[in-house]
Amino acid sequence: MSSPRTGTGTVTVRRTTSDASTRARLQALALSTVRTLVRAPEITVGVVGVVVAAAFTWVPSVWYDEAATLTSAQRSWPALWAELQNVDAVHGLYYALMHVWLALVGYSPFTLRFPSALAIGIAAALVVALGRRLGGVRLGVVSGLVFLLLPRVAWAGTEGRPYATVTTFAALLTLVGLTAVRRTRVRHHATRWWVVYGVLAAVAVLFNVYLSLAVVAHGVVLAWTGVADRAARRRATVTDRSGTVPSAMVDRAVVVRWAVAASAAAVVVLPFIGLAAGQAKQVGWITGIGWATLRQVFATAWFGVVYPYAALGWLLMIVAVVLAVRAARRPSPAARDVLRMQAVRVAVPLTIVPTALLVAATAAGEHLYSPKYASISLPFVALLIGLAITALRPRRWIAGAVVAMLLVSVPTSTIVRLPHAKQSSHWANAAAIIERERNVTTDADEGVIYGSVWEHPTATAQVIADAYPEAFSGMRDLAVASTGAQRGQLWNVNGDIATTVPARLADIDTVWFVGAKSRNIRPEVSETLKDQGFHVVRYWHTDTVILWKYSR
């Protein structure tokens, strides 16, 4: 009998039906996602805008303006209300929203700035929607991308201040206004859209009073469009052009309804405007008209003092207007040319009117113009530049132009995210030094004297502790006489150093002085502490902040 044979065999492993179906489902999901992003470029550009604006916003040191946001947003509701009766009423709604936001997520430099990044993303999506409405998908996408590449947009998206949201309101209010005009022309739910416009206008002005300039600019848009409509009908009559004359874009019904909505909004916000006007002394730092104003209008307001970018941006805006006007004046302009000309009629007033009115008011003695207040026009600057780029032929050059603007914008986008990008603020460095040098076990009884803040005479360096509270945890303020919350103001006020400090030194063995080189009270502090038995342990200078440590 022979023994059984042994050896190796092969086993065929077949892919199961479930594996194939899973892969098919994943492929279908990916394809569906791509199709959604292509069909809804607003979402795509908006998401990209949020990610780009939020990137590395935790790096720059907090600075004075952001400290105003932080200080106000962390107060109780009664204390915030009392503050707004005296100061910063123009930012009251923003502070209220930030109060809720920080209560939900907690404070850090990133959470302070993230709402601005979110606002930039939403604004970019709205710019895409505006471009699509006025000139097609290509204009919308290009304009949205250009918006994200503007240096001033990069700045606004990294600031814990309301200027990014101002651009969002300006774009949204304009989009709602265009929808209301269109619904009036087709007589379909027009009234409800004008109600929405009026309510949104009131909310926008309550958020930032300068958004009232957008409503004024909308009136200019309607007036210009109405004049153009009459001129087109007159030319058609004179030339006896064959075919029907298009109906007017803006008729009496549109003008009347806009006027009613704008007037109703004005009545609602009039008390608020009166309160804000009574606090005009806050902008006393704004200078009068001079050569600096020309520089600010040309380069700072929209292009972040990047002169090559500013020159390119202004050139493209002018080219956009010239090309649109030439095309629209042809004997038989194409529908695309008519739409692009209407885009010019929308974008130019919203770009020029707010700045022109602020500069005119400043020239008249009411110092109101600052480049940051021109943020209202950023979506429409992008729209004009987008009009110029999308006029390029052949069309493949459009992508090249967008890439070129991307390359030009990289330095500015990088600079605004550097550690000392914001007014050369070194607050984070100062807080890090204190946190490193403190020994919580042996230095449990510590005091701090807050001196001045660089270039801001009304504040004390308490704002640094507000921005970086961990470093100052447990320290007693030895010089404060009254807090901003008690006085209904932004900042704390120190008492007389020679009398206030000694009375609070009973159980204090270590004292820190935090201040600035300007209006430096450190010599007086040193003399007072020396009389109480303290000596200097060490001192540090971190550019705009000086630190001294004293011990008994």
QUIVEN-V186455 format. One record per residue. N is the residue number from 0. PHI is phi in radians with two decimals (999 if undefined). PSI is psi in radians with two decimals (NA if undefined). Layout:
n/phi/psi
N/PHI/PSI
N/PHI/PSI
This chain:
n/phi/psi
0/999/2.28
1/-1.49/2.60
2/-1.33/2.68
3/-1.18/2.55
4/-1.40/2.50
5/-2.18/2.77
6/3.00/-2.97
7/-1.82/2.60
8/-2.30/2.91
9/-1.88/2.47
10/-2.03/2.17
11/-1.51/2.10
12/-1.73/2.04
13/-1.72/2.45
14/-1.14/2.29
15/-1.31/2.76
16/-1.09/-0.59
17/-1.14/-0.66
18/-1.07/-0.78
19/-1.14/-0.71
20/-1.19/-0.62
21/-1.12/-0.78
22/-1.11/-0.67
23/-1.15/-0.69
24/-1.14/-0.70
25/-1.12/-0.73
26/-1.11/-0.71
27/-1.15/-0.68
28/-1.13/-0.76
29/-1.10/-0.76
30/-1.12/-0.71
31/-1.12/-0.68
32/-1.12/-0.77
33/-1.07/-0.78
34/-1.09/-0.70
35/-1.10/-0.75
36/-1.15/-0.62
37/-1.25/-0.72
38/-1.34/-0.39
39/-2.17/1.24
40/-1.09/-0.38
41/-1.02/-0.78
42/-1.14/-0.78
43/-1.06/-0.91
44/-1.15/-0.65
45/-1.10/-0.76
46/-1.13/-0.76
47/-1.03/-0.70
48/-1.08/-0.75
49/-1.10/-0.80
50/-1.10/-0.81
51/-1.15/-0.77
52/-1.18/-0.60
53/-1.44/-0.28
54/-1.08/2.20
55/1.07/0.40
56/-1.28/-0.16
57/-1.44/-0.12
58/-1.39/-0.89
59/-1.10/2.54
60/-1.17/2.49
61/-1.10/2.61
62/-2.32/-3.07
63/-0.96/-0.91
64/-1.06/-0.71
65/-1.19/-0.54
66/-1.11/-0.57
67/-1.11/-0.74
68/-1.07/-0.87
69/-1.10/-0.83
70/-1.05/-0.77
71/-1.24/-0.75
72/-1.20/-0.39
73/-1.65/0.05
74/-1.45/2.81
75/-1.17/2.83
76/-1.03/-0.80
77/-1.07/-0.71
78/-1.16/-0.66
79/-1.15/-0.73
80/-1.08/-0.76
81/-1.10/-0.67
82/-1.09/-0.76
83/-1.21/-0.30
84/-1.25/-0.34
85/-1.99/-0.51
86/-2.71/2.58
87/1.04/0.53
88/-1.05/-0.53
89/-1.11/-0.36
90/-1.90/0.22
91/-1.04/-0.82
92/-1.15/-0.66
93/-1.09/-0.78
94/-1.07/-0.68
95/-1.11/-0.76
96/-1.13/-0.70
97/-1.20/-0.53
98/-1.04/-0.82
99/-1.15/-0.78
100/-1.06/-0.86
101/-1.21/-0.50
102/-1.16/-0.54
103/-1.40/-0.76
104/-1.91/-0.21
105/1.47/2.88
106/-1.73/2.41
107/-2.77/2.83
108/-0.94/-0.61
109/-1.20/-0.83
110/-1.17/-0.51
111/-1.11/-0.62
112/-1.72/-0.29
113/-1.07/-0.68
114/-0.98/-0.58
115/-1.19/-0.70
116/-1.09/-0.73
117/-1.10/-0.72
118/-1.10/-0.67
119/-1.12/-0.73
120/-1.07/-0.77
121/-1.13/-0.73
122/-1.07/-0.72
123/-1.08/-0.73
124/-1.09/-0.69
125/-1.19/-0.61
126/-1.11/-0.72
127/-1.04/-0.78
128/-1.11/-0.71
129/-1.08/-0.80
130/-1.08/-0.73
131/-1.09/-0.72
132/-1.15/-0.64
133/-1.70/-0.26
134/-2.79/0.07
135/1.86/3.01
136/-1.09/-0.74
137/-1.06/-0.80
138/-1.09/-0.71
139/-1.09/-0.86
140/-1.14/-0.81
141/-1.09/-0.77
142/-1.11/-0.70
143/-1.09/-0.73
144/-1.18/-0.72
145/-1.06/-0.72
146/-0.97/-0.81
147/-1.16/-0.39
148/-1.62/-0.10
149/-1.19/2.30
150/-0.98/-0.66
151/-1.25/-0.47
152/-1.21/-0.71
153/-1.04/-0.68
154/-1.16/-0.85
155/-1.09/-0.63
156/-1.25/-0.23
157/-1.91/0.22
158/-1.87/2.34
159/-1.42/0.95
160/-2.42/2.98
161/-1.45/0.02
162/-1.21/-0.52
163/-1.14/-0.73
164/-1.21/-0.49
165/-1.04/-0.74
166/-1.12/-0.62
167/-1.12/-0.83
168/-1.07/-0.73
169/-1.08/-0.77
170/-1.20/-0.74
171/-1.15/-0.77
172/-1.08/-0.68
173/-1.18/-0.73
174/-1.12/-0.74
175/-1.13/-0.70
176/-1.08/-0.74
177/-1.11/-0.69
178/-1.12/-0.74
179/-1.09/-0.71
180/-1.09/-0.79
181/-1.12/-0.74
182/-1.14/-0.56
183/-1.17/-0.68
184/-1.12/-0.69
185/-1.65/0.00
186/0.96/0.94
187/-2.36/1.84
188/0.92/0.66
189/-1.21/-0.71
190/-1.04/-0.78
191/-1.11/-0.57
192/-1.25/-0.60
193/-1.24/-0.54
194/-1.12/-0.78
195/-1.04/-0.75
196/-1.05/-0.83
197/-1.10/-0.77
198/-1.11/-0.79
199/-1.12/-0.66
200/-1.07/-0.74
201/-1.13/-0.79
202/-1.10/-0.72
203/-1.07/-0.77
204/-1.20/-0.62
205/-1.12/-0.56
206/-1.26/-0.74
207/-2.71/2.08
208/-1.06/-0.45
209/-1.21/-0.26
210/-1.20/-0.22
211/-1.07/-0.46
212/-1.17/-0.49
213/-1.18/-0.68
214/-1.12/-0.73
215/-1.07/-0.77
216/-1.09/-0.60
217/-1.09/-0.65
218/-1.08/-0.68
219/-1.14/-0.70
220/-1.02/-0.82
221/-1.13/-0.72
222/-1.12/-0.80
223/-1.09/-0.76
224/-1.14/-0.70
225/-1.09/-0.75
226/-1.08/-0.74
227/-1.12/-0.67
228/-1.06/-0.81
229/-1.13/-0.68
230/-1.14/-0.68
231/-1.13/-0.74
232/-1.17/-0.62
233/-1.16/-0.75
234/-1.12/-0.67
235/-1.13/-0.63
236/-1.23/-0.73
237/-1.17/-0.74
238/-1.49/-0.14
239/0.93/0.81
240/-1.18/2.43
241/-1.27/2.70
242/1.66/3.01
243/-1.51/2.57
244/-1.49/2.24
245/-1.01/2.57
246/-1.17/2.72
247/-1.13/2.42
248/-1.23/-0.63
249/-2.20/2.02
250/-2.00/-3.02
251/-1.07/-0.67
252/-1.07/-0.71
253/-1.12/-0.84
254/-1.09/-0.77
255/-1.10/-0.77
256/-1.21/-0.65
257/-1.10/-0.77
258/-1.08/-0.72
259/-1.13/-0.81
260/-1.11/-0.77
261/-1.16/-0.70
262/-1.17/-0.71
263/-1.09/-0.75
264/-1.10/-0.70
265/-1.10/-0.72
266/-1.10/-0.71
267/-1.12/-0.73
268/-1.63/-0.02
269/-1.00/-0.77
270/-1.06/-0.67
271/-1.13/-0.75
272/-1.09/-0.66
273/-1.10/-0.72
274/-1.12/-0.78
275/-1.12/-0.69
276/-1.12/-0.56
277/-1.23/-0.24
278/-1.84/0.38
279/-1.07/-0.36
280/-1.08/-0.32
281/-1.08/-0.53
282/-1.70/0.43
283/-1.13/-0.28
284/-1.31/-0.26
285/-1.27/2.25
286/-1.43/2.93
287/-1.33/-3.04
288/-1.28/2.34
289/-2.88/-2.93
290/-1.08/-0.54
291/-1.08/-0.60
292/-1.11/-0.75
293/-1.05/-0.75
294/-1.11/-0.70
295/-1.15/-0.75
296/-1.15/-0.74
297/-1.27/-0.80
298/-2.05/-0.62
299/-1.43/-0.83
300/-0.98/-0.74
301/-2.08/-0.30
302/-2.15/0.20
303/1.05/0.63
304/1.05/0.43
305/-1.70/1.66
306/-1.09/-0.73
307/-1.05/-0.72
308/-1.13/-0.73
309/-1.08/-0.79
310/-1.08/-0.76
311/-1.12/-0.76
312/-1.09/-0.82
313/-1.11/-0.69
314/-1.06/-0.79
315/-1.15/-0.68
316/-1.11/-0.74
317/-1.13/-0.75
318/-1.05/-0.71
319/-1.06/-0.77
320/-1.16/-0.80
321/-1.07/-0.82
322/-1.11/-0.73
323/-1.15/-0.73
324/-1.15/-0.75
325/-1.08/-0.77
326/-1.16/-0.68
327/-1.25/-0.38
328/-1.56/0.03
329/-1.12/2.75
330/-0.98/-0.70
331/-2.33/1.39
332/-1.16/2.52
333/-1.26/2.83
334/-1.05/-0.64
335/-1.09/-0.70
336/-1.16/-0.66
337/-1.11/-0.74
338/-1.13/-0.77
339/-1.15/-0.59
340/-1.18/-0.66
341/-1.16/-0.59
342/-1.06/-0.66
343/-1.13/-0.74
344/-1.13/-0.46
345/-1.42/-0.81
346/-1.33/-0.68
347/-1.11/-0.87
348/-1.06/-0.69
349/-1.27/-0.31
350/-1.50/-0.76
351/-1.60/-0.76
352/-1.04/-0.85
353/-1.01/-0.80
354/-1.15/-0.74
355/-1.07/-0.73
356/-1.19/-0.70
357/-1.18/-0.71
358/-1.16/-0.71
359/-1.12/-0.73
360/-1.10/-0.69
361/-1.14/-0.72
362/-1.11/-0.51
363/-1.44/-0.03
364/1.94/-0.24
365/-1.64/1.71
366/-1.28/1.69
367/-2.10/-0.31
368/-1.48/2.18
369/-2.43/2.50
370/-0.95/-0.59
371/-1.19/-0.41
372/-1.33/-0.22
373/-1.47/0.07
374/-1.03/-0.41
375/-0.97/-0.47
376/-1.65/-0.08
377/-1.01/-0.73
378/-1.06/-0.55
379/-1.53/-0.47
380/-1.05/-0.79
381/-1.09/-0.68
382/-1.14/-0.72
383/-1.14/-0.76
384/-1.11/-0.68
385/-1.07/-0.65
386/-1.08/-0.71
387/-1.18/-0.77
388/-1.16/-0.74
389/-1.27/-0.13
390/-1.46/-0.13
391/-1.14/2.54
392/-2.39/2.44
393/-1.18/2.87
394/-1.14/-0.40
395/-1.14/-0.33
396/-1.21/-0.37
397/-1.06/-0.80
398/-1.08/-0.68
399/-1.10/-0.68
400/-1.16/-0.72
401/-1.12/-0.72
402/-1.11/-0.71
403/-1.07/-0.73
404/-1.16/-0.60
405/-1.07/-0.80
406/-1.12/-0.68
407/-1.18/-0.52
408/-1.46/-0.28
409/-0.99/-0.82
410/-1.01/-0.78
411/-1.16/-0.76
412/-1.06/-0.52
413/-1.35/-0.75
414/-1.07/-0.72
415/-1.22/-0.10
416/-1.94/0.15
417/-1.35/2.77
418/-0.98/-0.62
419/-1.98/0.60
420/-1.22/-0.48
421/-1.73/1.73
422/0.89/0.67
423/0.92/0.65
424/-1.20/2.26
425/-2.03/0.45
426/-1.07/-0.71
427/-1.10/-0.67
428/-1.11/-0.78
429/-1.08/-0.79
430/-1.10/-0.66
431/-1.14/-0.67
432/-1.11/-0.82
433/-1.09/-0.76
434/-1.11/-0.65
435/-1.25/-0.66
436/-1.48/-0.30
437/-1.33/2.54
438/-2.12/1.78
439/-1.05/-0.51
440/-1.26/-0.83
441/-1.63/-0.37
442/-1.89/0.69
443/-1.10/-0.64
444/-1.69/1.64
445/-2.21/2.57
446/-2.19/2.88
447/-2.47/2.47
448/-2.05/2.10
449/-1.65/2.12
450/-1.60/-2.50
451/-1.49/2.98
452/-2.03/2.36
453/-0.98/2.15
454/1.18/0.22
455/-2.39/1.57
456/-1.21/-0.34
457/-1.51/-0.16
458/-1.91/2.72
459/-1.86/2.91
460/-1.22/0.08
461/-0.94/-0.49
462/-1.09/-0.49
463/-1.19/-0.69
464/-1.17/-0.60
465/-1.13/-0.66
466/-1.33/-0.55
467/-2.32/1.23
468/-1.15/-0.49
469/-1.06/-0.65
470/-1.18/-0.46
471/-1.89/0.18
472/-0.99/2.25
473/1.52/-0.16
474/-1.33/2.55
475/-1.78/2.27
476/-1.31/1.99
477/-1.55/-0.21
478/-2.05/-0.23
479/-1.12/2.35
480/-1.75/-0.69
481/-2.68/2.51
482/-1.51/2.82
483/-1.08/-0.65
484/-1.12/-0.67
485/-1.16/-0.58
486/-1.65/-0.08
487/1.20/0.58
488/-2.25/3.10
489/-1.32/-0.83
490/-1.98/2.74
491/-1.26/2.82
492/-2.21/2.30
493/-1.43/2.66
494/-1.57/-3.02
495/-1.16/2.16
496/-1.05/-0.78
497/-1.12/-0.45
498/-1.86/-0.57
499/-1.33/-0.77
500/-1.18/-0.88
501/-0.98/-0.60
502/-1.19/-0.23
503/-1.98/0.24
504/-1.72/0.12
505/-0.91/-0.90
506/-1.96/0.41
507/-1.76/2.23
508/-1.91/-0.36
509/-2.28/2.31
510/-2.21/2.34
511/-1.87/2.44
512/-1.96/2.24
513/-2.19/2.09
514/-2.79/-2.76
515/-2.34/2.90
516/-1.27/-0.43
517/-1.51/2.53
518/0.83/0.84
519/-1.35/2.07
520/-1.72/0.16
521/-1.04/-0.70
522/-1.01/-0.72
523/-1.15/-0.67
524/-1.10/-0.81
525/-1.06/-0.73
526/-1.14/-0.75
527/-1.13/-0.76
528/-1.21/-0.62
529/-1.06/-0.71
530/-1.13/-0.39
531/-1.71/0.18
532/1.60/0.32
533/-1.75/2.69
534/-2.34/2.79
535/-1.32/2.25
536/-1.59/-0.83
537/-2.93/2.77
538/-2.44/2.73
539/-2.38/2.53
540/-2.11/2.05
541/-2.00/1.20
542/1.09/-1.63
543/-1.60/-0.06
544/-2.16/2.38
545/-2.04/2.48
546/-2.23/2.34
547/-2.28/2.41
548/-2.00/2.26
549/-2.09/2.62
550/-2.48/2.67
551/-1.20/NA
